[in-house]
């Protein structure tokens, strides 16, 4: 998990020394499309659709011009097929690609919103866990060393190995013969 620089958010009670967790991967501004295939695909759809749509309209107009200026029926059919139907196909394909670019943009915006929401939830979880683990005099209860039952391993109170246990007892300054947990490292 990456962290942001240690700057407090506006109105935050975290203080200036707290690094906020970050759910999404950080991006550098050097090459914005490098290894970002979804944004590259969205831009490709946009530009191909933006090119084919007006090109189809131009081909339809050229087909109409050919039909309007040819008195022979056999010449008009070739203009109708190549200009009319070909231009219509180009217009529809361009429109669908343009619509696909719009959908890809919406999907990217949704991913960004999800990433921001995950970041906010991580900050909220961090704030609430800190508030729940401190007493009224400011003592961090989760950092107190404990043992489970008659165990010989010292854990932090918030260790995942003993979180479900109800028989926790505090360990004093003299912890002779007890070993430190390898998970929570008290």
Secondary structure, 3 states (H helix, E strand, C coil): CEECCCCCCCCCCCCCCCCCEECCCCCCCCCCCCCCHHHHHHHHHHHHHHHHHHHHHHHHHHHHHHHHCCCCHHHHHHHHHHHHHHHHHHHHHHHHHHHHHHHHHHHHHHHHHHHHHHHHHHHHHHHHHHHHCECCCCCEHHHCEEEECCCCEEEECCCCCCCCCCCEEECCCCCCCCEECCCCCC
